Amino acid sequence: MKPSRTLLALLAGLLAVAVLLGALTALGHAPPSLLTRLWWIALLSLMLLAAIDALGLRQLPSPRLERQLPGNLSLGRWSEVQLDVHHQLSRTPWLELFDHVPAGMEFEHLPQRVALQLGQVSQYRYRLRPLRRGHFQVPRCEVQLPSPLRLWQGRRLLELPGETRVYPDFARLYGAQLMAVDHWLSQLGVRQRQRRGLGQEFHQLREFREGDSLRQIDWKATARKRTPIAREYQDERDQQILFLVDCGRRMRSQDGDLAHFDHALNACLLLSYVALRQGDAVGLATFAGDQPRFLPPNKGHAQLSVLLNGVYDLAVTQRPADFGAAVDNVLARQQRRALVVVLTNLRDDDDEELLGAMKRLGRRHRVLIASLREEVLDRLRQTPVQSYEDALAYCGTVDYLNARGDLHERLAAHDLPVLDARPGELGPELVGRYLAWKKAGVL
């Protein structure tokens, strides 16, 4: 409970009168005794009224609130939240509301004064804008109630638990690509192609025929049937894509409103959307995070929701990237040949451990390394050199980019292509590379 502006103004007025009376006394002009008695009567009366008003405030019933909070929010997008106020306050024309918004969210129109009318439900709206992904809880709401005589304001915390999830908003970032994806694919002429040769999907057992190779003979079935039995394979009609996402410290760089890690997740979701429309299976694995996750590749539109629910609460850590352990995990859990897209930020100090891990991964799977390049590097390289400090920044940037380029060339020399892109361009670049390989029959 705190004094209102009305009570503070009355106290200030009495204080001013007291100062004036004291000044007159100090100057030898004693004020009339009646004026002094009136001042004391006013002060005691105000104290009595304030006490009665405070007691009346304590007896006021708290309003009942209902919050309409969306269960799912999009990262960086404004959403509206509504509060319904149910009350039985006959002499309270207004109250002030403040919802306890969790950290990591911007808000507008908080706090706000809500007008009350007896027997009616008052509605109040404000806006939220999540700044990071994850699971958020809104535990309570704060209400400021005026006392019956408006001399006090009572602060009450009303428990009003609510929760919401914040998902990556890749549809907003790549809306044009999503809306035109069918036309885009038809223009490129992308079709699913069967693989040449035997393929890798087992179809059935049958009797050995002329023209079959000895490698097709199933010796266990031949021993049981006592006649040559061959394995029949069918060409793979779909491909599998597995995203291997770095959750370590090298993905903490910030470009614009989003970190590199969020740009990587948005790019994964965009390519997943396109690949699922093509009939391919999509999965995701993480490394260097607090809780490494593995979502096996699956087909169908429902897989996009599985991916969203699997990555919405992921966060970057301060851990270094252990590419060896990440590759061991993929080789142990992903048996079928797949396109493995490694999303990270390659640095000039990456050593032979990275090359060795990627070479082991490339023996079983098709590998594409997507490396995010900081936009500040491009800006520094294009900034005119006008001072000694500018020259140092330019030379350091060029040296760093040259070292990165040498690493990319070493990886490409071992059939490990690298896609070097700025964070905001990573999604379209990944889709373009996927569609080009799809059209050429590389996948």
The 8 nearest C-alpha neighbors of each residue, nearest first, counted from 0:
[[1, 153, 152, 154, 151, 2, 53, 155],
 [0, 2, 152, 151, 3, 153, 154, 150],
 [3, 1, 151, 6, 150, 152, 7, 4],
 [2, 4, 151, 150, 5, 6, 152, 7],
 [3, 5, 7, 6, 8, 2, 150, 151],
 [6, 4, 8, 3, 7, 150, 9, 149],
 [5, 7, 150, 9, 3, 8, 4, 2],
 [6, 8, 4, 10, 5, 9, 11, 3],
 [7, 9, 11, 5, 6, 10, 4, 12],
 [10, 8, 12, 6, 11, 7, 5, 13],
 [11, 9, 7, 13, 12, 8, 14, 6],
 [10, 12, 14, 8, 9, 13, 7, 15],
 [11, 13, 9, 15, 14, 10, 8, 16],
 [14, 12, 16, 10, 15, 11, 17, 9],
 [15, 13, 17, 11, 12, 16, 10, 18],
 [14, 16, 18, 12, 17, 13, 11, 19],
 [15, 17, 19, 13, 14, 18, 20, 12],
 [18, 16, 14, 20, 19, 15, 21, 13],
 [19, 17, 21, 15, 16, 20, 22, 14],
 [18, 20, 16, 22, 17, 21, 15, 23],
 [21, 19, 17, 23, 22, 18, 16, 24],
 [20, 22, 18, 24, 19, 23, 17, 25],
 [23, 21, 25, 19, 24, 20, 18, 26],
 [24, 22, 28, 26, 20, 25, 21, 29],
 [23, 25, 29, 21, 27, 28, 22, 26],
 [24, 26, 22, 23, 27, 21, 28, 29],
 [27, 25, 23, 24, 28, 22, 29, 21],
 [28, 26, 24, 25, 29, 23, 22, 30],
 [29, 27, 23, 24, 26, 30, 25, 22],
 [28, 30, 24, 27, 23, 31, 20, 26],
 [31, 29, 28, 32, 20, 23, 24, 34],
 [32, 30, 33, 34, 29, 35, 36, 28],
 [31, 33, 35, 34, 36, 30, 29, 37],
 [34, 32, 36, 31, 35, 37, 30, 38],
 [35, 33, 37, 32, 36, 31, 38, 30],
 [34, 36, 32, 38, 33, 37, 39, 31],
 [37, 35, 33, 39, 38, 34, 40, 32],
 [38, 36, 40, 34, 35, 39, 41, 33],
 [39, 37, 41, 35, 36, 40, 42, 34],
 [38, 40, 42, 36, 41, 37, 43, 35],
 [39, 41, 37, 43, 38, 42, 44, 36],
 [42, 40, 44, 38, 39, 43, 45, 37],
 [41, 43, 39, 45, 44, 40, 38, 46],
 [44, 42, 46, 40, 45, 41, 39, 47],
 [43, 45, 47, 41, 46, 42, 40, 48],
 [46, 44, 48, 42, 47, 43, 49, 41],
 [45, 47, 43, 49, 44, 48, 50, 42],
 [48, 46, 44, 50, 49, 45, 43, 51],
 [47, 49, 45, 51, 50, 46, 52, 44],
 [48, 50, 52, 46, 47, 51, 45, 53],
 [49, 51, 53, 47, 52, 48, 46, 54],
 [52, 50, 48, 54, 53, 49, 47, 55],
 [51, 53, 55, 49, 54, 50, 48, 148],
 [54, 52, 56, 50, 55, 51, 49, 57],
 [55, 53, 51, 57, 52, 56, 50, 58],
 [54, 56, 52, 58, 53, 57, 51, 59],
 [57, 55, 146, 53, 59, 58, 54, 52],
 [56, 58, 54, 55, 59, 53, 153, 60],
 [59, 57, 55, 56, 60, 54, 53, 61],
 [58, 60, 56, 57, 61, 55, 88, 146],
 [61, 59, 58, 62, 87, 88, 86, 57],
 [60, 62, 59, 63, 86, 155, 157, 87],
 [63, 61, 86, 85, 64, 60, 84, 87],
 [62, 64, 85, 84, 86, 61, 65, 83],
 [65, 63, 84, 83, 85, 62, 66, 82],
 [64, 66, 83, 82, 67, 84, 63, 159],
 [67, 65, 82, 81, 68, 83, 64, 80],
 [66, 68, 81, 80, 82, 69, 65, 83],
 [67, 69, 80, 66, 70, 81, 161, 163],
 [70, 68, 71, 67, 163, 72, 80, 79],
 [69, 71, 163, 164, 68, 72, 162, 165],
 [72, 70, 164, 69, 163, 165, 73, 166],
 [71, 73, 165, 164, 166, 74, 69, 70],
 [74, 72, 168, 166, 165, 76, 167, 75],
 [73, 75, 129, 167, 168, 76, 166, 165],
 [74, 76, 129, 130, 128, 73, 77, 168],
 [77, 75, 128, 73, 74, 78, 129, 72],
 [76, 78, 128, 127, 126, 75, 79, 129],
 [79, 77, 127, 126, 128, 76, 80, 72],
 [78, 80, 126, 125, 127, 81, 124, 77],
 [79, 81, 68, 125, 124, 67, 126, 78],
 [82, 80, 124, 67, 123, 66, 83, 79],
 [83, 81, 66, 123, 65, 122, 124, 67],
 [82, 84, 122, 65, 64, 121, 123, 66],
 [83, 85, 64, 121, 120, 63, 122, 86],
 [86, 84, 63, 120, 62, 64, 83, 121],
 [87, 85, 62, 88, 63, 84, 61, 120],
 [88, 86, 89, 117, 62, 118, 85, 60],
 [89, 87, 91, 86, 90, 117, 60, 59],
 [88, 90, 117, 91, 87, 92, 116, 86],
 [91, 89, 88, 92, 147, 117, 146, 93],
 [90, 92, 88, 93, 89, 147, 145, 115],
 [93, 91, 115, 114, 90, 116, 94, 89],
 [94, 92, 114, 115, 113, 91, 112, 95],
 [93, 95, 144, 113, 112, 143, 96, 145],
 [94, 96, 112, 143, 111, 142, 113, 110],
 [97, 95, 142, 110, 111, 141, 112, 143],
 [96, 98, 110, 141, 109, 140, 99, 142],
 [97, 99, 140, 100, 141, 96, 139, 109],
 [100, 98, 140, 139, 137, 101, 97, 138],
 [99, 101, 98, 137, 102, 104, 106, 105],
 [102, 100, 137, 103, 99, 104, 136, 135],
 [101, 103, 104, 100, 105, 135, 130, 129],
 [102, 104, 130, 131, 129, 101, 105, 132],
 [105, 103, 129, 130, 128, 102, 101, 127],
 [104, 106, 128, 127, 129, 103, 107, 130],
 [105, 107, 127, 126, 128, 104, 109, 108],
 [106, 108, 126, 109, 125, 127, 105, 110],
 [109, 107, 125, 110, 111, 126, 106, 124],
 [110, 108, 111, 107, 97, 125, 106, 98],
 [109, 111, 97, 96, 108, 95, 112, 98],
 [110, 112, 109, 95, 96, 108, 113, 97],
 [111, 113, 95, 94, 96, 93, 114, 110],
 [114, 112, 93, 94, 95, 111, 115, 123],
 [113, 115, 93, 92, 112, 94, 116, 121],
 [116, 114, 93, 92, 121, 113, 117, 91],
 [115, 117, 119, 118, 114, 92, 121, 120],
 [116, 118, 119, 89, 115, 88, 87, 86],
 [119, 117, 116, 120, 87, 86, 85, 89],
 [120, 118, 117, 116, 121, 85, 115, 86],
 [119, 121, 85, 84, 83, 122, 118, 86],
 [120, 122, 84, 83, 115, 119, 123, 85],
 [123, 121, 83, 82, 84, 120, 124, 81],
 [122, 124, 82, 81, 83, 121, 113, 125],
 [125, 123, 81, 80, 82, 79, 122, 126],
 [124, 126, 108, 80, 79, 107, 81, 109],
 [127, 125, 79, 107, 78, 106, 80, 77],
 [126, 128, 106, 78, 77, 105, 79, 129],
 [127, 129, 77, 105, 104, 76, 75, 106],
 [130, 128, 104, 74, 75, 131, 103, 105],
 [129, 131, 103, 104, 75, 74, 128, 132],
 [132, 130, 129, 103, 74, 133, 165, 104],
 [131, 133, 165, 312, 166, 311, 74, 167],
 [134, 132, 312, 165, 311, 164, 135, 131],
 [133, 135, 164, 163, 312, 165, 136, 132],
 [136, 134, 163, 162, 164, 133, 137, 101],
 [135, 137, 162, 161, 138, 163, 101, 134],
 [136, 138, 161, 160, 162, 100, 139, 101],
 [139, 137, 160, 159, 136, 161, 158, 99],
 [140, 138, 158, 159, 157, 99, 160, 137],
 [139, 141, 98, 157, 99, 156, 97, 159],
 [140, 142, 156, 97, 155, 96, 98, 157],
 [143, 141, 96, 155, 95, 154, 144, 156],
 [142, 144, 154, 95, 153, 94, 152, 96],
 [145, 143, 153, 94, 152, 142, 146, 154],
 [146, 144, 152, 149, 151, 153, 147, 143],
 [145, 147, 56, 149, 151, 148, 152, 52],
 [146, 148, 149, 52, 90, 145, 55, 56],
 [147, 149, 150, 146, 52, 151, 145, 48],
 [150, 148, 146, 145, 147, 151, 3, 5],
 [149, 151, 6, 3, 148, 5, 2, 146],
 [152, 150, 2, 3, 146, 149, 1, 145],
 [153, 151, 145, 144, 1, 0, 3, 146],
 [152, 154, 0, 144, 143, 145, 155, 1],
 [153, 155, 143, 0, 142, 144, 152, 156],
 [156, 154, 142, 141, 157, 153, 143, 61],
 [157, 155, 141, 140, 142, 158, 139, 154],
 [156, 158, 140, 139, 159, 141, 155, 142],
 [159, 157, 139, 160, 138, 156, 140, 141],
 [158, 160, 139, 138, 157, 140, 161, 64],
 [161, 159, 138, 137, 139, 158, 162, 136],
 [160, 162, 137, 136, 138, 159, 163, 68],
 [163, 161, 136, 135, 137, 70, 160, 164],
 [162, 164, 70, 135, 71, 134, 136, 69],
 [165, 163, 134, 71, 133, 72, 135, 70],
 [164, 166, 72, 132, 133, 73, 71, 74],
 [165, 167, 311, 73, 132, 74, 72, 168],
 [168, 166, 74, 169, 73, 265, 311, 132],
 [169, 167, 73, 74, 170, 171, 166, 172],
 [168, 170, 265, 172, 171, 167, 173, 269],
 [171, 169, 174, 173, 168, 172, 177, 269],
 [172, 170, 174, 169, 173, 168, 175, 76],
 [173, 171, 169, 170, 174, 168, 265, 175],
 [174, 172, 170, 176, 175, 171, 169, 177],
 [173, 175, 170, 177, 171, 176, 172, 178],
 [174, 176, 178, 177, 173, 179, 180, 172],
 [175, 177, 179, 173, 174, 178, 180, 183],
 [178, 176, 180, 174, 175, 179, 173, 170],
 [177, 179, 175, 176, 180, 174, 181, 173],
 [180, 178, 176, 182, 177, 181, 183, 175],
 [179, 181, 183, 177, 182, 176, 178, 184],
 [182, 180, 184, 183, 179, 185, 178, 177],
 [181, 183, 185, 179, 180, 184, 186, 187],
 [182, 184, 180, 186, 181, 185, 179, 187],
 [185, 183, 187, 181, 186, 182, 189, 180],
 [184, 186, 188, 182, 187, 183, 181, 189],
 [187, 185, 183, 188, 184, 182, 189, 181],
 [186, 188, 184, 185, 189, 183, 438, 434],
 [187, 189, 185, 186, 184, 190, 438, 183],
 [190, 188, 438, 187, 184, 437, 185, 191],
 [191, 189, 192, 188, 438, 437, 277, 184],
 [190, 192, 193, 236, 189, 237, 437, 277],
 [193, 191, 190, 194, 440, 236, 437, 237],
 [192, 194, 234, 236, 235, 195, 191, 237],
 [195, 193, 234, 198, 235, 192, 196, 236],
 [194, 196, 193, 197, 198, 234, 192, 235],
 [197, 195, 198, 194, 234, 199, 233, 193],
 [196, 198, 232, 234, 199, 195, 233, 194],
 [199, 197, 234, 196, 235, 200, 194, 233],
 [198, 200, 201, 197, 235, 232, 234, 233],
 [201, 199, 233, 232, 198, 235, 202, 234],
 [200, 202, 232, 203, 231, 233, 199, 230],
 [201, 203, 232, 231, 233, 200, 204, 230],
 [204, 202, 231, 230, 201, 205, 232, 229],
 [205, 203, 230, 229, 231, 228, 206, 202],
 [206, 204, 229, 228, 207, 230, 203, 231],
 [207, 205, 228, 229, 227, 208, 204, 226],
 [206, 208, 229, 228, 227, 205, 211, 209],
 [209, 207, 211, 210, 206, 229, 205, 227],
 [208, 210, 211, 207, 212, 206, 213, 229],
 [209, 211, 208, 212, 207, 213, 215, 229],
 [212, 210, 209, 208, 213, 207, 215, 229],
 [211, 213, 214, 215, 210, 216, 209, 229],
 [212, 214, 215, 216, 211, 229, 217, 207],
 [213, 215, 212, 216, 217, 211, 229, 230],
 [216, 214, 229, 230, 213, 212, 217, 211],
 [217, 215, 229, 213, 214, 228, 218, 230],
 [216, 218, 229, 220, 219, 228, 221, 230],
 [217, 219, 221, 220, 216, 222, 228, 227],
 [220, 218, 222, 221, 217, 223, 224, 228],
 [219, 221, 223, 222, 218, 217, 224, 228],
 [222, 220, 218, 227, 228, 224, 226, 225],
 [223, 221, 225, 219, 220, 224, 218, 226],
 [222, 224, 220, 221, 225, 219, 226, 218],
 [225, 223, 221, 226, 222, 220, 227, 228],
 [226, 224, 222, 221, 223, 227, 220, 228],
 [225, 227, 224, 221, 228, 222, 206, 223],
 [226, 228, 221, 207, 206, 229, 225, 216],
 [229, 227, 206, 207, 221, 205, 216, 217],
 [230, 228, 216, 207, 215, 217, 205, 206],
 [229, 231, 204, 215, 216, 203, 217, 232],
 [232, 230, 203, 202, 204, 229, 201, 233],
 [233, 231, 201, 202, 200, 197, 230, 198],
 [234, 232, 200, 202, 198, 235, 201, 197],
 [235, 233, 198, 194, 193, 236, 197, 200],
 [234, 236, 237, 198, 193, 200, 194, 233],
 [237, 235, 193, 234, 192, 191, 238, 194],
 [238, 236, 279, 235, 278, 239, 191, 280],
 [237, 239, 279, 280, 337, 240, 442, 236],
 [238, 240, 280, 337, 279, 281, 338, 296],
 [241, 239, 338, 281, 337, 339, 280, 282],
 [242, 240, 282, 339, 283, 281, 338, 340],
 [241, 243, 283, 340, 339, 284, 244, 341],
 [242, 244, 341, 284, 285, 340, 283, 342],
 [245, 243, 285, 342, 242, 341, 284, 246],
 [244, 246, 343, 286, 247, 285, 342, 287],
 [247, 245, 315, 288, 287, 286, 244, 316],
 [248, 246, 287, 318, 316, 319, 315, 320],
 [247, 249, 317, 250, 251, 316, 318, 319],
 [248, 250, 247, 251, 344, 252, 343, 319],
 [251, 249, 260, 259, 248, 252, 247, 246],
 [250, 252, 248, 249, 258, 259, 253, 315],
 [253, 251, 250, 258, 259, 254, 249, 373],
 [252, 254, 258, 257, 259, 255, 251, 256],
 [255, 253, 257, 258, 256, 252, 259, 374],
 [254, 256, 257, 253, 258, 423, 374, 259],
 [255, 257, 254, 258, 253, 75, 130, 261],
 [258, 256, 255, 261, 254, 253, 259, 262],
 [257, 259, 253, 260, 261, 252, 251, 254],
 [258, 260, 262, 250, 261, 252, 253, 263],
 [259, 261, 263, 250, 258, 262, 264, 251],
 [262, 260, 264, 263, 258, 259, 257, 265],
 [261, 263, 259, 265, 260, 264, 422, 266],
 [264, 262, 260, 266, 261, 265, 259, 267],
 [263, 265, 267, 261, 266, 262, 268, 260],
 [266, 264, 169, 262, 268, 267, 263, 261],
 [265, 267, 426, 263, 269, 264, 268, 425],
 [268, 266, 264, 270, 265, 269, 271, 263],
 [269, 267, 271, 265, 266, 270, 272, 264],
 [268, 270, 266, 272, 271, 267, 265, 426],
 [269, 271, 273, 267, 272, 430, 268, 274],
 [272, 270, 268, 274, 269, 273, 275, 267],
 [271, 273, 269, 270, 275, 274, 268, 276],
 [272, 274, 270, 276, 271, 275, 277, 269],
 [275, 273, 277, 271, 276, 279, 272, 270],
 [276, 274, 278, 277, 279, 272, 273, 271],
 [275, 277, 273, 274, 278, 272, 279, 300],
 [278, 276, 274, 275, 279, 273, 191, 190],
 [277, 279, 275, 276, 237, 274, 298, 280],
 [280, 278, 238, 237, 275, 274, 277, 239],
 [279, 281, 298, 297, 239, 296, 240, 238],
 [280, 282, 296, 240, 297, 239, 241, 271],
 [296, 283, 281, 241, 295, 294, 240, 242],
 [282, 284, 242, 294, 241, 293, 243, 295],
 [283, 285, 293, 243, 292, 242, 294, 244],
 [286, 284, 244, 291, 292, 243, 245, 246],
 [285, 287, 288, 291, 245, 325, 246, 244],
 [288, 286, 247, 246, 320, 318, 245, 321],
 [289, 287, 246, 286, 290, 291, 316, 247],
 [288, 290, 291, 287, 316, 314, 315, 246],
 [289, 291, 288, 292, 286, 285, 287, 313],
 [292, 290, 285, 286, 288, 289, 293, 287],
 [293, 291, 285, 284, 290, 294, 286, 283],
 [292, 294, 284, 283, 295, 285, 291, 282],
 [293, 295, 283, 282, 284, 296, 292, 306],
 [296, 294, 282, 293, 297, 283, 281, 333],
 [282, 297, 295, 281, 280, 239, 294, 241],
 [298, 296, 280, 281, 302, 295, 282, 299],
 [297, 299, 280, 279, 275, 302, 281, 278],
 [300, 298, 301, 302, 275, 297, 278, 280],
 [299, 301, 302, 303, 275, 298, 276, 304],
 [302, 300, 303, 299, 304, 305, 298, 306],
 [303, 301, 305, 300, 304, 299, 306, 298],
 [302, 304, 306, 305, 301, 300, 307, 272],
 [305, 303, 307, 306, 302, 301, 308, 300],
 [306, 304, 302, 308, 303, 307, 309, 301],
 [305, 307, 309, 303, 304, 308, 302, 310],
 [306, 308, 304, 309, 305, 310, 311, 303],
 [309, 307, 305, 306, 311, 310, 304, 166],
 [308, 310, 306, 307, 305, 311, 312, 294],
 [309, 311, 313, 307, 312, 308, 306, 264],
 [312, 310, 166, 133, 308, 313, 132, 307],
 [313, 311, 133, 310, 132, 134, 314, 309],
 [314, 312, 310, 311, 315, 133, 132, 309],
 [315, 313, 312, 316, 246, 288, 132, 260],
 [314, 316, 246, 247, 288, 251, 248, 250],
 [315, 317, 247, 318, 248, 288, 246, 314],
 [316, 318, 248, 247, 319, 315, 249, 251],
 [317, 319, 247, 316, 248, 287, 320, 288],
 [320, 318, 247, 248, 321, 287, 317, 249],
 [319, 321, 287, 247, 322, 318, 245, 286],
 [322, 320, 323, 324, 319, 325, 287, 286],
 [321, 323, 325, 324, 320, 353, 326, 356],
 [324, 322, 356, 326, 325, 321, 327, 352],
 [323, 325, 327, 326, 322, 321, 328, 286],
 [324, 326, 322, 328, 323, 327, 286, 321],
 [325, 327, 329, 323, 328, 324, 322, 330],
 [328, 326, 324, 330, 325, 329, 331, 323],
 [327, 329, 325, 331, 326, 330, 332, 324],
 [330, 328, 326, 332, 331, 333, 327, 325],
 [331, 329, 327, 333, 328, 332, 326, 334],
 [332, 330, 328, 329, 333, 327, 334, 326],
 [333, 331, 329, 330, 334, 328, 295, 293],
 [334, 332, 329, 330, 335, 331, 336, 295],
 [335, 333, 332, 336, 330, 331, 329, 363],
 [334, 336, 333, 337, 239, 364, 199, 363],
 [337, 335, 364, 363, 334, 338, 239, 365],
 [338, 336, 239, 364, 240, 339, 365, 335],
 [337, 339, 365, 240, 366, 364, 241, 239],
 [338, 340, 241, 366, 242, 337, 240, 365],
 [341, 339, 242, 367, 368, 243, 366, 241],
 [340, 342, 243, 368, 369, 244, 242, 367],
 [343, 341, 369, 244, 245, 370, 243, 368],
 [344, 342, 370, 245, 345, 341, 369, 371],
 [345, 343, 370, 371, 249, 346, 250, 372],
 [344, 346, 370, 343, 347, 349, 403, 371],
 [347, 345, 348, 349, 403, 344, 402, 406],
 [346, 348, 403, 402, 349, 399, 345, 406],
 [347, 349, 346, 350, 402, 345, 403, 406],
 [350, 348, 346, 347, 353, 345, 351, 352],
 [351, 349, 352, 353, 348, 354, 347, 406],
 [350, 352, 354, 353, 355, 349, 356, 348],
 [351, 353, 355, 350, 354, 356, 323, 322],
 [354, 352, 356, 351, 355, 350, 322, 357],
 [355, 353, 351, 357, 356, 352, 358, 410],
 [354, 356, 358, 352, 353, 357, 351, 359],
 [355, 357, 323, 353, 359, 358, 354, 352],
 [356, 358, 360, 354, 359, 355, 361, 353],
 [357, 359, 361, 355, 360, 356, 354, 362],
 [360, 358, 356, 357, 361, 362, 355, 363],
 [359, 361, 357, 358, 362, 363, 364, 326],
 [360, 362, 358, 364, 363, 359, 366, 365],
 [363, 361, 359, 360, 364, 358, 365, 357],
 [364, 362, 361, 360, 336, 365, 359, 330],
 [365, 363, 361, 336, 337, 362, 360, 366],
 [364, 366, 338, 361, 339, 337, 367, 363],
 [367, 365, 339, 361, 338, 364, 340, 415],
 [366, 368, 340, 416, 417, 341, 339, 369],
 [369, 367, 417, 341, 340, 418, 370, 342],
 [370, 368, 418, 342, 341, 417, 419, 367],
 [369, 371, 344, 419, 343, 345, 418, 342],
 [372, 370, 344, 420, 421, 422, 419, 343],
 [371, 373, 421, 420, 374, 370, 419, 422],
 [374, 372, 375, 376, 421, 371, 254, 422],
 [373, 375, 376, 377, 421, 372, 378, 254],
 [374, 376, 378, 373, 377, 379, 254, 380],
 [377, 375, 379, 374, 378, 373, 380, 396],
 [376, 378, 380, 374, 375, 379, 381, 373],
 [377, 379, 375, 381, 376, 380, 382, 374],
 [380, 378, 382, 376, 381, 377, 393, 375],
 [379, 381, 377, 378, 382, 393, 376, 396],
 [382, 380, 378, 379, 377, 383, 393, 376],
 [381, 383, 379, 380, 378, 384, 393, 389],
 [384, 382, 385, 381, 389, 380, 379, 393],
 [383, 385, 389, 390, 386, 382, 393, 387],
 [384, 386, 383, 389, 387, 390, 388, 382],
 [387, 385, 389, 388, 384, 390, 391, 383],
 [386, 388, 390, 389, 391, 385, 384, 392],
 [387, 389, 391, 390, 386, 392, 385, 384],
 [390, 388, 386, 392, 384, 387, 391, 393],
 [389, 391, 393, 387, 388, 392, 384, 394],
 [390, 392, 388, 394, 389, 393, 395, 387],
 [393, 391, 389, 395, 390, 394, 396, 388],
 [392, 394, 390, 396, 391, 395, 380, 379],
 [395, 393, 397, 391, 396, 392, 398, 390],
 [394, 396, 398, 392, 393, 397, 391, 399],
 [397, 395, 399, 393, 394, 398, 392, 400],
 [396, 398, 400, 394, 399, 395, 401, 393],
 [399, 397, 401, 395, 396, 400, 394, 402],
 [398, 400, 396, 402, 397, 401, 395, 403],
 [401, 399, 403, 397, 402, 398, 404, 396],
 [400, 402, 404, 398, 403, 399, 397, 405],
 [403, 401, 405, 399, 347, 404, 400, 398],
 [404, 402, 347, 400, 406, 401, 405, 346],
 [403, 405, 401, 407, 406, 402, 400, 408],
 [404, 406, 408, 402, 403, 407, 401, 409],
 [407, 405, 403, 409, 404, 408, 410, 402],
 [408, 406, 404, 410, 405, 409, 417, 411],
 [407, 409, 411, 405, 410, 406, 412, 404],
 [410, 408, 412, 406, 407, 411, 405, 413],
 [409, 411, 415, 407, 412, 408, 413, 406],
 [410, 412, 415, 416, 408, 414, 413, 409],
 [411, 413, 409, 410, 414, 408, 415, 416],
 [412, 414, 411, 410, 415, 409, 358, 416],
 [415, 413, 411, 412, 416, 410, 361, 366],
 [414, 416, 411, 410, 413, 366, 367, 417],
 [417, 415, 411, 367, 414, 368, 410, 418],
 [416, 418, 368, 369, 407, 367, 419, 415],
 [417, 419, 369, 370, 368, 420, 416, 367],
 [420, 418, 370, 371, 417, 369, 372, 421],
 [421, 419, 371, 425, 372, 424, 418, 422],
 [420, 422, 372, 424, 371, 423, 425, 374],
 [423, 421, 425, 424, 371, 262, 259, 420],
 [422, 424, 421, 425, 262, 426, 420, 254],
 [425, 423, 421, 422, 426, 427, 428, 420],
 [424, 426, 428, 422, 420, 423, 427, 429],
 [427, 425, 266, 429, 428, 424, 269, 430],
 [428, 426, 430, 429, 425, 424, 431, 266],
 [427, 429, 431, 425, 426, 430, 424, 432],
 [430, 428, 432, 426, 431, 427, 425, 433],
 [431, 429, 433, 427, 432, 270, 428, 434],
 [430, 432, 428, 434, 429, 433, 427, 435],
 [433, 431, 435, 429, 430, 434, 428, 436],
 [434, 432, 430, 436, 431, 435, 437, 429],
 [433, 435, 437, 431, 436, 432, 438, 430],
 [434, 436, 432, 438, 437, 433, 431, 439],
 [437, 435, 441, 439, 433, 438, 434, 440],
 [438, 436, 434, 440, 435, 439, 442, 433],
 [437, 439, 189, 435, 436, 440, 434, 190],
 [438, 440, 436, 437, 441, 435, 442, 434],
 [441, 439, 437, 438, 442, 436, 192, 194],
 [442, 440, 436, 439, 437, 438, 435, 194],
 [441, 440, 437, 436, 238, 338, 365, 439]]
